Every structure is written in C-alpha cells, then in structure tokens.
C-alpha cells in the first residue's frame, strides 16, 4: 500500500492526489470493491468507501468505478482526493472569515486580502483551510469524516472576493466537474495600467511557468510549454492612465488575469509580480508620482477582486448566484482616480 501524495490526475481547475494504491493479486476472487477496500484500509467505514465511490474518488485502471464494481486480478486501484494526505494533519485555527452563504454541502467565502487559501511551502498555518477547519469544528454536531474543506478553485493571496468550498466529497466532485465543463460563471473586476484600445475583447494565450523565474507565469504561443487560457474582458470605466475592467474566465489558470493583462501590455495596478507596482503609464512628474504612491499605500496589492460567482448547487441543482461589492481599499483607489482625472478636465 502506498500512501504518498502522488499527483495522479488533473483537470482544468483541480489537482488530485493519491491517498491509497493497491495492485490486485493474480489469484483474487471477484469481490465488491467497497468490501475489498474495507478489508485493507485501517480505520475506515464501508459507508465512507461508498461515499468516495459516489464522488468518483475510487479509480480502477485510471477510471472511476461504483461501489459495487467487482475487483478482478491485476486491477490497479487508487483512491484519490483533492488534497494531499498531509491535509488531514492540519490543526484548526480561529480566523476572521466572512461567510456569505453556507449549507450542508458548501460554503461561500468573501476572501480578504493577505489570506493564503491552501497550506504550502512557507504557509503552514493561518490559511483559509485552517480557518475553515475551525469553523466546521464549531458547527452543531460536527463530524470530521463528513465535513472538510474541499477546494475546487483558488484565489491568489492578495486577491479578494468570492470562493466556493465544498464540504463533502460528493459536492467536491460535482463542483469540480462544473469548472471542468465551464458551466460555472465567474467575473472579476481589475484596475489595469493604460487606456485599453477596445471596449471589450478576448485574450487567448497558453499560460505556463516562466523559464527564467519559476515563481511567475508567462504566455507561450503554443501548448508545448503552457496550457490553453481564455479571458474575456470589457471596460467599465476609463481614467486615461488606468482602466477599470470586468474579466470573465473561460479557463482557470494560475494568475490567469494577471498574466494575460501583462501580455496585453496592461499589467494590474500595483501587481508586484507582473510589473504593475511602478508607473507604467503617465507622467514622470513629482505630483503624479506622489498620487500613485498614495494609491499604492491605500491598496498595497494587485487591484483584482472576484466579484460574481454562479453555479448549480451539487444536490438541489438550483442555480446559485452571488455578487460581492468591491472592498474598501479598491473603492477608495477608484474614487481617487475619478477625482484626479476630473480635476484635469
């Protein structure tokens, strides 16, 4: 049995990790897979195995199977989940979370700036996942075998706005499939440098890690070094030197809007990863430089906010629609730009 966190599958939005792996012996008699796994995995219930099968987490020869699948000799069996095994060792932490909506299957968060979504290198505590684990433990009659945060998409540390988090394996798989099929609608609001030429448009470009700096991503002309990415945008307001835009994601690549806008020559305002933390467009005069410096102090992060989120509820099938206003720092910077440009007229 292998319990290492081997990445075994990936779709448009979510990586999956192998928690258990079995190679079936040549002499194995036909046996339901839920019973087969129950006999081989410690501290697990038959019901939990059946839930995992229903969620599409049990793979035989790389294909999802139902709980009544009959195991055959030489079958290759994996149990995969959205988080690596270390996820279950996390300690819940009480964090200030803004909960927009919650039911038995999912929770909607308005993520604040500075909050890392998932534990990783350099972020072993204080993440959204730690905070959700604490929140779930405080619910009436919590059951950690049924309720756990399942991330179906992520938002960068300094980006604000709406996130949906699944609370069980079934909801996790259902929502992940919606992302994969592009049936989840998301819009972002961004303030970018420069005056966009067109009122609306589409940016297409394969996104992959930069070969010069692995911390950032870049656009490649073909799919050999990057994955297909599509961003639609439309102008909301123009400030001569910057433009407020609404972006709709057709795909969900890491840093997608930030990378695509830089590729267009319009990096996000105060985006230190992609060159927006300096004066890209405008005067080099002291008064203008001071104005920009003041805006950067008000919003010391990239100007990006996940504004709307629409999807089908994994159980009821009802279309869920959420819209969250811009945070105070973003609103203040827009007001400053509006005042500044009005004074020039």
MIKOL-68587 format. One record per residue (C-alpha): x, y, z negated; residue number from 1; residue in three letters. Coordinates in Angstrom, 1 decimal. Example, Ala and Ser with C-alpha at 12.3 -4.5 7.8 and 13.67 -1.06 7.14 Angstrom:
2
12.3;-4.5;-7.8;1;ALA;
13.7;-1.1;-7.1;2;SER;
This chain:
345
0.0;0.0;0.0;1;UNK;
1.3;3.4;1.0;2;UNK;
0.1;6.5;-0.9;3;UNK;
2.4;9.1;0.7;4;UNK;
0.8;12.2;2.1;5;UNK;
1.3;11.2;5.8;6;UNK;
-0.4;13.6;8.2;7;UNK;
-2.4;11.2;10.4;8;UNK;
-4.9;13.3;12.3;9;UNK;
-5.5;16.9;13.3;10;UNK;
-8.4;18.8;14.9;11;UNK;
-8.9;22.5;15.8;12;UNK;
-9.1;23.6;12.1;13;UNK;
-8.0;21.0;9.7;14;UNK;
-5.2;18.6;9.0;15;UNK;
-5.9;15.2;7.3;16;UNK;
-3.6;13.2;5.1;17;UNK;
-3.4;9.5;4.5;18;UNK;
-4.0;8.5;0.9;19;UNK;
-4.1;4.7;1.3;20;UNK;
-2.9;2.4;4.1;21;UNK;
-3.3;-1.3;4.5;22;UNK;
-2.3;-3.8;7.2;23;UNK;
-4.7;-6.8;7.1;24;UNK;
-3.1;-10.2;6.9;25;UNK;
-3.4;-12.7;9.8;26;UNK;
-5.4;-15.1;7.6;27;UNK;
-8.0;-12.6;6.4;28;UNK;
-11.6;-13.9;6.5;29;UNK;
-14.3;-11.5;7.7;30;UNK;
-15.2;-9.2;4.8;31;UNK;
-17.1;-5.9;4.5;32;UNK;
-14.6;-3.1;4.4;33;UNK;
-16.1;-1.5;1.2;34;UNK;
-15.6;-4.8;-0.7;35;UNK;
-12.1;-5.2;0.9;36;UNK;
-11.0;-1.8;-0.4;37;UNK;
-12.7;-2.1;-3.7;38;UNK;
-10.6;-5.2;-4.4;39;UNK;
-7.4;-3.4;-3.5;40;UNK;
-7.7;0.2;-4.9;41;UNK;
-7.4;0.8;-8.6;42;UNK;
-10.0;2.9;-10.5;43;UNK;
-12.4;3.3;-7.6;44;UNK;
-16.1;2.5;-7.3;45;UNK;
-17.9;0.8;-4.5;46;UNK;
-20.1;3.8;-4.2;47;UNK;
-17.2;6.2;-3.8;48;UNK;
-15.8;4.0;-1.0;49;UNK;
-19.2;4.1;0.8;50;UNK;
-19.3;7.9;0.5;51;UNK;
-15.9;8.0;2.0;52;UNK;
-17.0;5.9;4.9;53;UNK;
-20.1;8.0;5.4;54;UNK;
-17.8;11.1;5.6;55;UNK;
-15.7;9.5;8.2;56;UNK;
-12.7;9.1;6.0;57;UNK;
-12.1;5.4;6.5;58;UNK;
-10.3;4.6;9.7;59;UNK;
-9.7;1.2;11.2;60;UNK;
-7.1;1.3;14.1;61;UNK;
-7.4;5.1;14.0;62;UNK;
-11.3;5.1;14.4;63;UNK;
-13.8;5.9;11.7;64;UNK;
-16.0;3.0;10.6;65;UNK;
-19.0;2.4;8.4;66;UNK;
-19.0;0.7;5.0;67;UNK;
-20.4;-2.5;6.5;68;UNK;
-17.6;-2.9;9.0;69;UNK;
-16.2;-6.4;8.8;70;UNK;
-12.4;-6.4;8.3;71;UNK;
-10.5;-8.6;10.8;72;UNK;
-7.0;-10.0;10.9;73;UNK;
-4.2;-7.4;11.8;74;UNK;
-6.6;-4.5;11.3;75;UNK;
-4.8;-1.2;10.4;76;UNK;
-6.8;0.6;7.7;77;UNK;
-6.3;4.1;6.5;78;UNK;
-8.2;6.3;4.0;79;UNK;
-7.7;10.0;5.0;80;UNK;
-8.7;13.2;3.3;81;UNK;
-8.3;16.9;3.9;82;UNK;
-5.9;17.5;1.0;83;UNK;
-2.6;15.7;0.3;84;UNK;
-2.7;13.3;-2.7;85;UNK;
-0.9;15.8;-5.0;86;UNK;
-4.2;17.9;-4.8;87;UNK;
-5.7;15.6;-7.4;88;UNK;
-2.9;16.5;-9.9;89;UNK;
-3.8;20.2;-9.9;90;UNK;
-4.6;21.9;-13.2;91;UNK;
-7.8;24.1;-13.1;92;UNK;
-7.2;27.8;-13.7;93;UNK;
-9.7;30.5;-14.6;94;UNK;
-9.5;33.1;-11.8;95;UNK;
-11.8;36.0;-10.9;96;UNK;
-13.7;34.7;-7.9;97;UNK;
-16.5;36.5;-6.1;98;UNK;
-19.1;33.8;-5.3;99;UNK;
-21.6;34.8;-2.6;100;UNK;
-23.6;31.6;-2.5;101;UNK;
-23.4;28.1;-4.0;102;UNK;
-25.4;24.8;-3.9;103;UNK;
-24.7;21.1;-4.4;104;UNK;
-22.8;20.8;-1.2;105;UNK;
-20.9;24.0;-0.5;106;UNK;
-19.7;27.3;-1.9;107;UNK;
-19.2;30.7;-0.1;108;UNK;
-16.4;32.9;-1.4;109;UNK;
-15.6;36.5;-0.7;110;UNK;
-11.8;36.2;-0.9;111;UNK;
-9.9;39.1;-2.3;112;UNK;
-6.5;40.3;-1.0;113;UNK;
-3.5;38.7;-2.6;114;UNK;
-5.2;35.4;-3.3;115;UNK;
-3.5;32.3;-1.7;116;UNK;
-6.0;29.8;-0.6;117;UNK;
-4.2;26.5;-1.0;118;UNK;
-1.2;25.3;-3.1;119;UNK;
2.0;25.0;-1.2;120;UNK;
5.7;25.9;-1.2;121;UNK;
6.1;28.9;-3.6;122;UNK;
2.5;28.8;-4.6;123;UNK;
2.0;26.1;-7.2;124;UNK;
-0.6;28.0;-9.3;125;UNK;
-3.1;30.8;-9.1;126;UNK;
-4.6;29.7;-5.8;127;UNK;
-8.2;29.7;-4.7;128;UNK;
-8.2;25.9;-5.1;129;UNK;
-7.1;26.2;-8.7;130;UNK;
-9.8;28.7;-9.4;131;UNK;
-12.5;26.6;-7.8;132;UNK;
-11.4;23.5;-9.8;133;UNK;
-12.0;25.5;-12.9;134;UNK;
-15.3;26.9;-11.7;135;UNK;
-16.5;23.4;-10.8;136;UNK;
-15.5;22.1;-14.2;137;UNK;
-17.7;24.7;-15.8;138;UNK;
-20.8;23.6;-13.9;139;UNK;
-23.6;21.7;-15.8;140;UNK;
-22.7;18.0;-15.9;141;UNK;
-19.6;18.3;-13.7;142;UNK;
-18.4;15.0;-12.0;143;UNK;
-14.9;15.3;-10.6;144;UNK;
-15.5;12.2;-8.5;145;UNK;
-18.2;14.1;-6.6;146;UNK;
-17.3;17.8;-6.8;147;UNK;
-14.0;19.0;-5.5;148;UNK;
-13.0;21.9;-3.2;149;UNK;
-12.6;20.8;0.4;150;UNK;
-11.1;23.4;2.6;151;UNK;
-12.4;23.4;6.2;152;UNK;
-10.7;26.6;7.2;153;UNK;
-8.4;29.1;5.6;154;UNK;
-7.8;32.8;5.3;155;UNK;
-4.3;34.4;5.0;156;UNK;
-3.2;35.6;1.6;157;UNK;
-3.7;39.3;2.3;158;UNK;
-6.8;39.0;4.5;159;UNK;
-10.1;39.4;2.8;160;UNK;
-13.6;38.1;3.4;161;UNK;
-15.8;35.1;3.7;162;UNK;
-14.8;31.5;3.3;163;UNK;
-16.9;28.3;3.1;164;UNK;
-15.6;25.5;0.9;165;UNK;
-17.2;22.0;0.9;166;UNK;
-17.9;20.4;-2.5;167;UNK;
-18.0;16.7;-1.3;168;UNK;
-16.6;14.5;1.5;169;UNK;
-19.8;14.5;3.5;170;UNK;
-20.1;18.3;3.6;171;UNK;
-16.4;18.5;4.3;172;UNK;
-16.6;16.2;7.4;173;UNK;
-19.8;17.9;8.6;174;UNK;
-18.4;21.4;8.4;175;UNK;
-15.1;20.4;9.9;176;UNK;
-16.9;18.9;12.9;177;UNK;
-18.8;22.2;13.4;178;UNK;
-15.4;24.0;13.5;179;UNK;
-14.1;21.5;16.0;180;UNK;
-17.2;21.9;18.2;181;UNK;
-17.1;25.7;17.9;182;UNK;
-20.6;25.8;16.5;183;UNK;
-19.5;27.9;13.5;184;UNK;
-19.6;31.6;14.3;185;UNK;
-17.1;33.9;12.6;186;UNK;
-16.4;37.6;13.2;187;UNK;
-13.5;39.6;11.7;188;UNK;
-13.0;43.4;11.5;189;UNK;
-9.5;44.6;12.2;190;UNK;
-7.8;48.0;12.4;191;UNK;
-5.1;47.8;15.1;192;UNK;
-2.5;50.2;16.3;193;UNK;
-3.1;52.1;19.6;194;UNK;
-6.1;53.0;21.7;195;UNK;
-7.3;49.8;23.4;196;UNK;
-7.8;50.3;27.1;197;UNK;
-11.1;48.3;27.3;198;UNK;
-14.2;48.4;25.1;199;UNK;
-14.3;44.6;25.0;200;UNK;
-12.2;41.7;26.2;201;UNK;
-10.8;38.2;25.7;202;UNK;
-7.3;37.3;24.7;203;UNK;
-6.0;33.9;25.7;204;UNK;
-2.6;32.6;24.8;205;UNK;
-1.1;29.4;23.4;206;UNK;
0.0;30.0;19.8;207;UNK;
2.9;28.2;18.1;208;UNK;
5.7;28.9;15.6;209;UNK;
8.4;31.2;16.8;210;UNK;
11.7;29.5;17.6;211;UNK;
13.5;32.5;16.1;212;UNK;
11.6;32.7;12.8;213;UNK;
9.6;29.7;11.6;214;UNK;
7.5;32.0;9.3;215;UNK;
5.8;33.7;12.1;216;UNK;
3.8;32.6;15.2;217;UNK;
4.0;33.8;18.8;218;UNK;
2.2;33.4;22.1;219;UNK;
3.5;31.0;24.7;220;UNK;
2.5;30.9;28.3;221;UNK;
1.7;27.2;28.3;222;UNK;
0.7;24.4;25.9;223;UNK;
4.1;22.8;25.6;224;UNK;
5.1;24.9;22.6;225;UNK;
1.8;26.2;21.4;226;UNK;
-1.9;25.3;21.1;227;UNK;
-4.7;27.0;23.1;228;UNK;
-6.2;30.0;21.3;229;UNK;
-9.0;32.3;22.4;230;UNK;
-10.0;35.6;20.7;231;UNK;
-12.9;37.8;21.8;232;UNK;
-12.8;41.5;20.8;233;UNK;
-14.9;44.6;21.1;234;UNK;
-14.2;48.2;20.0;235;UNK;
-16.2;49.5;17.1;236;UNK;
-14.5;52.9;16.6;237;UNK;
-11.6;54.8;18.1;238;UNK;
-9.2;57.0;16.2;239;UNK;
-6.8;57.9;19.1;240;UNK;
-3.8;56.3;17.4;241;UNK;
-5.6;53.3;16.0;242;UNK;
-8.8;51.4;16.9;243;UNK;
-11.3;49.6;14.7;244;UNK;
-12.3;46.3;16.5;245;UNK;
-14.5;43.3;15.9;246;UNK;
-12.9;40.0;16.7;247;UNK;
-14.7;36.7;17.3;248;UNK;
-12.8;33.5;17.1;249;UNK;
-13.3;30.7;19.6;250;UNK;
-10.4;28.7;18.1;251;UNK;
-8.9;28.9;14.7;252;UNK;
-5.1;29.0;14.9;253;UNK;
-2.9;30.2;12.1;254;UNK;
-2.5;34.0;12.2;255;UNK;
-4.5;34.0;15.4;256;UNK;
-5.9;37.5;15.4;257;UNK;
-2.6;39.0;14.1;258;UNK;
-0.6;37.1;16.8;259;UNK;
-3.0;37.9;19.7;260;UNK;
-3.2;41.6;18.8;261;UNK;
0.6;41.9;18.7;262;UNK;
0.7;40.1;22.0;263;UNK;
-1.6;42.7;23.4;264;UNK;
0.7;45.5;22.1;265;UNK;
-1.7;46.4;19.3;266;UNK;
-0.5;44.9;16.0;267;UNK;
-2.7;45.1;13.0;268;UNK;
-2.3;48.2;10.9;269;UNK;
0.2;47.6;8.1;270;UNK;
0.9;44.0;9.2;271;UNK;
4.4;43.4;7.9;272;UNK;
4.8;40.1;9.7;273;UNK;
4.0;41.4;13.1;274;UNK;
5.4;44.9;13.2;275;UNK;
2.3;46.8;12.1;276;UNK;
4.0;48.2;8.9;277;UNK;
5.6;51.1;10.8;278;UNK;
4.4;53.8;13.0;279;UNK;
3.6;52.1;16.3;280;UNK;
1.6;54.9;18.0;281;UNK;
1.5;58.6;17.2;282;UNK;
3.8;61.4;16.3;283;UNK;
7.1;61.2;14.5;284;UNK;
6.3;64.4;12.6;285;UNK;
6.5;64.6;8.8;286;UNK;
2.8;65.4;8.4;287;UNK;
1.7;62.3;10.4;288;UNK;
4.3;60.1;8.7;289;UNK;
3.0;61.2;5.3;290;UNK;
-0.6;60.4;6.4;291;UNK;
0.4;56.9;7.5;292;UNK;
2.4;56.4;4.3;293;UNK;
-0.7;57.3;2.2;294;UNK;
-2.8;54.9;4.2;295;UNK;
-0.3;52.1;3.6;296;UNK;
-0.4;52.8;-0.1;297;UNK;
-4.2;52.6;-0.2;298;UNK;
-4.2;49.3;1.7;299;UNK;
-0.8;47.6;1.2;300;UNK;
-1.7;44.7;3.5;301;UNK;
-2.8;43.9;7.1;302;UNK;
-6.1;45.5;7.9;303;UNK;
-8.2;42.3;8.5;304;UNK;
-11.5;41.3;7.0;305;UNK;
-13.6;38.2;7.6;306;UNK;
-17.0;39.9;8.0;307;UNK;
-19.5;37.3;9.0;308;UNK;
-19.9;33.5;8.8;309;UNK;
-22.7;31.5;10.4;310;UNK;
-23.1;27.7;10.3;311;UNK;
-25.5;24.8;9.9;312;UNK;
-26.0;23.5;6.4;313;UNK;
-24.5;20.0;6.3;314;UNK;
-27.6;18.5;4.5;315;UNK;
-30.6;20.6;5.3;316;UNK;
-29.5;21.6;8.9;317;UNK;
-30.7;25.1;8.2;318;UNK;
-28.6;27.9;9.9;319;UNK;
-26.8;29.8;7.1;320;UNK;
-25.8;33.4;7.8;321;UNK;
-23.6;35.6;5.7;322;UNK;
-22.3;39.1;6.1;323;UNK;
-20.0;40.9;3.7;324;UNK;
-19.1;44.5;3.7;325;UNK;
-15.5;45.8;4.1;326;UNK;
-13.6;46.0;0.8;327;UNK;
-12.9;49.4;-0.8;328;UNK;
-9.3;49.8;0.4;329;UNK;
-10.3;49.1;4.0;330;UNK;
-13.2;51.5;3.9;331;UNK;
-11.0;54.3;2.4;332;UNK;
-8.4;53.9;5.2;333;UNK;
-11.2;54.1;7.9;334;UNK;
-12.6;57.2;6.2;335;UNK;
-9.1;58.8;6.1;336;UNK;
-8.6;58.1;9.8;337;UNK;
-12.0;59.5;10.6;338;UNK;
-11.3;62.7;8.7;339;UNK;
-7.8;63.0;10.2;340;UNK;
-9.0;62.7;13.8;341;UNK;
-12.0;65.0;13.2;342;UNK;
-9.6;67.7;11.9;343;UNK;
-7.6;67.5;15.2;344;UNK;
-10.6;68.2;17.4;345;UNK;
